[in-house]
Amino acid sequence: MHRARKRFGQNFLRDPGIISRIVRAIGPRSGERLVEIGPGQGALTEPLLEATGHLEVIELDRDLIPGLRVQFFNYPGFVIHEGDALKVDFVALRGEGPPLRVVGNLPYNISTPLIVHLLDAGGAIADMHFMLQKEVVERLAASAGGSDWGRLSVMAQYYCRVESLFVVPPEAFVPRPKVDSAIVRLTPHAELPHPASDEVLLFDVVRQAFSQRRKTLRNNLKGRIDATALEALDIDSGRRPQTLTVEEFVRIANHLTGGES
């Protein structure tokens, strides 16, 4: 029996009811291109393979790979990519095929950078279903004005429709994590509702705005845009960053891209 490795953030899903509920939420269909990140001991892998007949998995822990090969040897459509999902080029992985449907019980220690990496893959991704720390899902799905609204919320919702689906308790795993988990669905927008002229600039503005959450935009964006320019954009310079919508952040960034001060 493989022991969960702390350095890989491993917690193996065991609850059959939760597994079935996750698979129903994903709704895999034959002919789709599914990619599972971190299959572990194959709890989700088996029902996904049964539904589609084809599944690619990305696994970093090389000690798990022989067991996965033996477990799913009778599925010719089962493909293992050994390596770190953070280093996978998902655009190249998609190739000329249909957009990827990405799923996974993500290790807590890489969940945020991995989601950012996947968002960068743009049209290569059809949708994503992840099990994450409940706190991360709350941040992803937050609304402007709430305490969970921040940089990750803005970035995710700029690119995707985000749906928090359901909570998964610690007892569904071995070993039991110390926190609740939750399932989230991220569906990239077919067309960005609020496109930025310069996305790098947009997220730099967002980073700077949230650098000190308790301070106002006037203070946090000092040196980049002044109060008069913010007011001209119909944005009160005395507001705090967590009150701004994605559209308002884009409005600021697009103004800056235009070279106005």
N, C-alpha and C positions, 0 to 999 in steps of 0.2 A: 504493500500500500504506500502510495506516494504521500509524503508529509508536506503540508502547505508550507511554503517558504515565505518568511517574513519579508525578505528583501525584494520579493516579487509582489508583495501585497496580496498574497493568495488567500481567498476564502471560497471554498468550493460549495456550490449550490446543491442542496440535497432534497428539498421539499418538492414532491411530485406535483402537488396542487399549484404551487407557485410556478414551476416549470411550464405546466400546461397553460397557465394564464399568460405567461410571457409569450409563448409561441402563438397563442390566439391573438395577442396584441400585435405581433409582427405580421401575422397573416401570410406566411410564405406560400408561394405558388410555383408550380412547375415552370421551368424555363427562365426563372429569375436568376440574377447573379448575386448570390448571398456571400458575404464575407464575415466570418466570426473572429473577433479579436479575443485572444486568451481563452481558448476552449477548455483549458484545465483538464478535467477528467471526462469531458464529453456530455455533461448533463443536458445542455441545450443542443449540442451538436447532433445527437441521435434523432430527436424529433424534427429538427430542421432538415436533416438529410432524408428522412422518410417522406417529408412533404415535397421536397424539390428534386431529390436524386442527385443534386450537385451542390457542393459547399466547399468554399476555400476558407482555411483557418490560418491565423497568424499566431504562432506560439513562440515565446521567448525562452521558456524553460525546457532545455533540450532533454531533460530526464523524463518529461511527460510525452515526448514525441513517439518513442517506440510503442507505448501503450495505446496511443491514439491510432497508430498504424495497424496494430493488431485488432483493436476494437472495431475499426471500420474498413477492414481489408476487403469486404465484399461489396463496397460501394465504389465503382470505378470513377464516379464523379467527385470523390473526396480528394482534395488537394491540400497539402500542408506547406505553408511558407514559414520556415524557421527564421526567427529574428524579432527585432524590436519594432512594434507598430509605429512608434514615433519616427522611425527612419524609413518607413515604407512610402514609396511614391504612388499614391492612390490613383493619380491620373494615368501613370504608366500601367498600373495593375488593371485598370479598366480597359485600356487599349481601345480597340474599335468596337468593343461589345456594348451592351446596354449599361446604363448607370448602375453602380453598385448599391446594394442594400446592406448596410453595415450594422452588425449587432455585437453585443458583448457584455459580459459581467466585468467591468473595467476595474483594475486595481486602483484603489483610492489615491495612491501616491502619484499616478500619472494621468488621472482622469481629465483634469483641466487642460494641461498642455496637449493631450491627445485630441481633445475636442477642437481646440484651436487649430491643430495640424489638419484635421479633417475638414474644417470649415474652409481652409485654404485650397482644398481640392476642388471647390466650386462644383461645376456641372458633372463631375465624375461620380458624385454621390446622389442617389435617388432619395434615400432617407436613412435615418439612424435610430436604432432602439438600444438604449444602454441602461444597465443597472449601475447606479452610482450612489455615493453617499447622499442621503436625503437632503442634507444641507446644500450640496452642490446642485441638485435638481431644483431646490427652492430658489437658488440664485439664477439658474438658467431660465426658469419660468416666471420670475418675478415681474411685477408691474411697476412702472415709474411711480415714484412717490413712496414706495415701501422700503423697509429697512434692508431687504435682500437685494434691492436693485443696485447694480454696480457695473464694473467694466465687463465682466463675463456676460451679464444679462444683455447689455447693449450690443456686444459683438455677436452673440448667438442670435438675437432677435433681428439684427440687421440682415443676417443671411438666411434665417430659418423661421418657420412657425414652430413654436416650442410647446409641447403638451406634457404636463406631469400626469402620469397615468395611475400609478398606485404604489403604496408603500410595501416594502418587504421587510419583515422583522428579522432580528439577528438569529433566531432559532431555525431559520431556513438554511443556514450555512454550517459548514464544518471547516475550520473552527469558527465559533461564533464571533462576529465582529462586535466591537463595543458600541456601535452606532446603528441606527436604522438606515436602510437603503431604500431606494425608490427607482421606479422605471420611468424613463423619459423618452419621448419621441421627438426627433428633430427632423423637419421636412424642409429642405432648402426651397426658397421661393423660386418659382419659374421665372419671375421677373422681380427684381428688387423693388419693393414699394417706395423706398426713399434712397435712390442711388447717390453715392458720393462721387464727386469728380476725382478725388484722390483718397483712396481707402487708407493708405498708410498715414496720411495726415489726419483723417478722421479718428483713427484709433489712438494716435498720439495726442489729439485734443481730449479724447475720452480719458486716457491715462492721466493727463495733466489735471483735468477737472476733478478726478476722483482721488488725487494725491492726498488731499486733506478733506475728508467728507464733511466735516463740520463747518468748513469755511465756505464763503460764497463764491460764485463764479467770478465776481469782480476781483477777488483775491487770488483764486487758484489759476485763473487764466491771464493774470497780469503779465504784460510783456508780449502777449500773443494777440489779444483783442481787448479794447477798452470798453468802459461802461457805455459810452455814447454809441459805439458800433453795435453792442448787444441790444440796446434799447431800439435801435433802428431795425433790428431783426425781430422786434416784438418779443424779446426775451429779457425779463427783469434781471439786471446784473446782481441783485441781492438774493437771488435764489440759490439754493444748494444743489450740488450736482445730481443727487439722487431724485430730484424732482423733474429732471429733463427727460423728454421722450427721445427715442431714436431719431425721429424726424427733426427735433430741435438740435440735436448734436450734429446731424448732417447739414442743417441750415448754417450752423456756425462754420463747419469745415468748408462748405462750398463757398461761403463768403470769403474765407481766408485764401482759398484756391484762386479766387478772382483777383487777388493781389491788393484788396482794399484793406485799410487799417481802421 
